[in-house]
Amino acid sequence: MRWWKTVGLAGLVGVAATGVVIAREERRRRACTPDEIRGRLHARLDATPPGDDADD
């Protein structure tokens, strides 16, 4: 019965770690202003070579 406790504890730790990663990413995403996001998107668009279709 002891190995069930170990598996359960490992699962709990995995869920907690996933929550921490998601919360960190969400905080980073919310820290950006819409103008910063727009600027990044425009920079990425300008960096793509002409004629490079993503619809293939």
N, C-alpha and C positions, 0 to 999 in steps of 0.2 A: 504494500500500500504506500510505501514511502516514495516510490518512483512517480506515482500519480501527483504527489505534492510537488515534486521537482518539475514535472511537465507543466503543471498549473502555474507555478511560480515563473517559469520561463515564458509562458504565454502572457502572463500579466506584465512582465518586464518588457516584452515585445510590444504590447499595446501601448504602454506608457511611453516608450521610446518613439513610436510612430506619432503619438500625439505631440510630443515635444518638437519633432521635426516639422510637423504641419503647422504648429503655432509659430515657430520661428519664421517659416516661409511667409505666413500670412502677415506677420508684423513687418517683414521686409517689404512685402507688396504694398501694404497700406502706407508705408513711409514715403512712397513716391507720389509726387503731385501729378495730375493729369498732363501738365505741360512736359514734365520729365519723361513720362511714358511716351507721349507723342514724339518727342525729340529722339528717343531711342528707336522707335519704329521707323521714323524717317531716315535715320542714320543707317539702319539695317537695309531699308529699301534702296538707298543710294549705293550701298556696298555690293548689292547683287549685280552681276553682269547683265547687260541688256539681252533680251531674248531667252532668258532662263525661266521657263514656265514650270510652275509647280504642279500643274494639272495633268502631267503625263501619267 
